[in-house]
Amino acid sequence: MPWPVPVTLSGPHARLAPLAPEHAPGLREAAADGELWRLWYTAVPSPEGMDAEIARRLALQATGSMLPWTVFDAQGRIVGMTTYMNIDAVHKRVEIGSTWYAGRTQRTALNTDCKRMLLGHAFEQLDCIAVEFRTHRLNTQSRRAIERLGAQLDGILRSHQRSPNGSLRDTAVYSITGAEWPTIRAHLEWQLERPR
C-alpha cells in the first residue's frame, strides 16, 4: 500500500482536496491572479501549462514520490496547489513544497491554516520524524513565511539545481522535527486564533 494515501484536510480558512484533472479551470484562474509564473526564482505553472503540471504531479503521485493537493479557500474557490514531495516512506519524512497561492490569498491566514493541516497530518497521522521545506535562497517572501511557521534553517545547498532560466539555484533547507511539533502546533493555533 502506498504511503501516504490521498486524503482531504479541512480547516477554518482552507480545504485541501486531492489534486484532480477537473480542478484545472480553477487552478488556471488562480495562477493568473498575480501572474505568479513570471517570478524567476520559483516554478509556478502558467495558465497554459496547468494541464501539464497536473499530469506531472499525478504521475509523481503514481510513483509514490509526491502527494498533491488542490487548495480551496473558505468560500470553496480554488486558490492554489501544495504537495508532500520527496516522500521517504522508509524513514517517514516528507517535504512540504511546490506550493503556490493566488495573489489575493497571500499574506492571509490561508497559508498558516494549510501548513497547520499538512504538518498535523504528517506528525499525528503519518508519524513522520521530520518535515522539510525548501526554497530558493533569494525567495525572501517564502523564507520569511517558512520561518514564521517555526521551522529551523538546516542550511543552504549551494548550486543545488538549475532554474528554468538557466541560473543556478542555492536552496535554503528548513525542517520541523517530530519532537518540535507540539510547540509548533501551539504557535500555529495561536497565530490562527489571534485577532488580525
C-alpha positions in Angstrom: 0.0 0.0 0.0 1.4 3.4 -0.9 2.4 5.8 1.9 0.9 8.3 2.3 -2.5 7.9 0.7 -4.6 10.8 -0.6 -6.9 12.4 2.0 -8.9 15.6 2.3 -7.9 18.0 5.0 -10.2 20.8 6.2 -9.6 23.8 8.4 -11.4 27.2 9.1 -9.6 29.1 6.3 -8.8 26.3 3.8 -9.6 22.9 2.4 -7.0 20.6 0.8 -8.5 18.1 -1.6 -6.6 15.5 -3.6 -5.5 17.1 -6.9 -7.7 16.0 -9.8 -7.7 17.0 -13.6 -11.2 18.6 -13.2 -9.5 21.3 -10.9 -7.7 22.7 -14.0 -10.1 25.6 -14.8 -9.9 26.9 -11.2 -6.2 26.4 -11.0 -5.7 28.3 -14.2 -7.7 31.2 -12.8 -5.8 31.1 -9.5 -2.4 31.2 -11.3 -3.5 34.2 -13.3 -4.2 36.1 -10.1 -0.8 37.8 -9.7 0.9 36.2 -12.8 2.9 34.0 -10.4 4.6 32.1 -13.2 6.6 35.2 -14.0 8.6 35.0 -10.8 12.1 33.9 -11.8 13.0 32.3 -8.5 10.2 29.8 -8.3 8.3 27.4 -10.5 4.6 28.2 -10.7 2.7 26.8 -13.7 1.3 29.3 -16.2 -2.5 29.0 -17.0 -1.5 27.4 -20.4 0.8 24.9 -18.7 -1.7 23.9 -15.9 -2.9 20.7 -17.5 0.7 19.5 -18.0 1.6 20.4 -14.4 -1.4 18.5 -13.1 -0.4 15.5 -15.2 3.2 15.8 -13.9 2.1 15.9 -10.3 -0.3 13.0 -10.7 2.4 10.9 -12.4 4.7 11.5 -9.5 1.9 10.5 -7.1 1.6 7.2 -9.0 5.3 6.5 -8.3 4.9 7.3 -4.6 7.2 10.3 -4.6 4.5 13.1 -4.3 1.1 13.6 -2.8 -0.5 16.7 -4.4 -3.5 18.7 -3.2 -5.6 21.5 -4.7 -6.1 24.4 -2.2 -9.6 25.8 -1.7 -10.4 28.9 0.3 -13.1 29.1 3.0 -15.6 30.1 0.2 -14.8 27.0 -1.7 -12.8 28.7 -4.5 -9.7 27.1 -5.9 -6.7 29.2 -4.9 -3.6 27.1 -5.4 -1.7 23.9 -5.1 0.6 22.2 -2.4 2.2 18.8 -2.0 4.1 16.4 0.1 7.1 15.7 -2.0 10.5 13.9 -1.7 8.5 11.3 0.2 10.7 8.9 2.2 8.4 6.0 3.4 11.2 4.1 5.0 12.3 6.9 7.3 8.9 8.6 7.4 9.9 12.0 6.2 8.2 14.4 3.7 8.9 17.8 2.3 6.0 20.3 2.0 6.6 22.1 -1.2 5.6 23.0 -4.8 3.2 25.3 -3.1 1.7 28.4 -4.6 -1.4 30.6 -3.9 -3.4 33.1 -5.9 -2.2 36.7 -5.2 -5.4 37.6 -3.4 -4.8 34.9 -0.7 -1.1 35.7 0.0 -0.4 37.1 3.5 -3.7 35.8 4.8 -4.5 33.1 7.3 -4.9 30.6 4.5 -1.2 29.6 4.3 -0.9 29.2 8.1 -4.0 27.0 8.1 -2.7 24.9 5.2 0.6 24.4 6.9 -1.1 23.5 10.2 -3.2 20.8 8.5 -0.2 19.4 6.5 2.1 19.4 9.5 -0.6 17.9 11.7 -1.3 15.1 9.3 2.4 14.4 8.8 3.2 14.2 12.5 -0.1 13.0 14.0 -1.4 10.5 11.4 1.7 9.6 9.4 4.1 9.6 12.4 6.8 11.5 10.5 10.1 12.0 12.2 10.6 15.4 10.4 9.1 17.6 7.7 11.2 19.7 5.4 10.7 22.9 3.5 12.9 24.0 0.6 13.0 27.3 -1.3 15.3 29.4 -3.4 17.8 31.3 -1.1 16.7 34.6 -2.7 13.0 33.9 -2.3 12.8 36.1 0.8 9.0 36.1 0.9 8.9 32.2 1.1 11.8 32.1 3.6 10.0 34.5 5.9 6.8 32.5 5.7 8.6 29.3 6.5 10.4 30.9 9.4 7.1 32.3 10.8 5.9 28.7 11.0 8.7 28.0 13.4 10.9 25.9 11.1 14.6 25.9 11.6 17.2 26.6 8.9 19.2 23.4 8.3 21.5 25.0 5.8 22.0 26.2 2.2 22.6 23.7 -0.6 24.8 25.8 -2.9 24.4 25.4 -6.7 21.8 22.8 -5.8 19.9 22.8 -9.1 19.4 24.7 -12.4 16.4 27.1 -12.5 14.2 27.3 -15.6 16.1 30.4 -16.7 19.4 28.6 -16.6 20.7 30.2 -13.4 22.0 28.1 -10.5 19.7 27.9 -7.5 21.0 27.9 -4.0 18.4 26.1 -1.9 17.5 27.0 1.7 16.5 23.9 3.6 14.4 24.1 6.7 12.8 21.5 8.9 10.5 20.8 11.8 11.1 17.6 13.8 8.5 15.4 15.5 9.8 16.5 18.9 9.2 20.1 18.0 5.7 19.6 16.7 3.7 20.2 19.9 5.3 23.6 20.4 4.9 24.5 16.7 1.3 23.4 16.7 0.5 25.6 19.7 2.3 28.5 17.9 0.3 28.0 14.7 -3.0 27.7 16.6 -2.2 31.0 18.3 -1.5 32.6 15.0 -4.8 31.4 13.6 -6.8 32.5 16.6 -5.3 35.9 17.3 -7.1 39.0 16.1 -5.9 40.3 12.7 
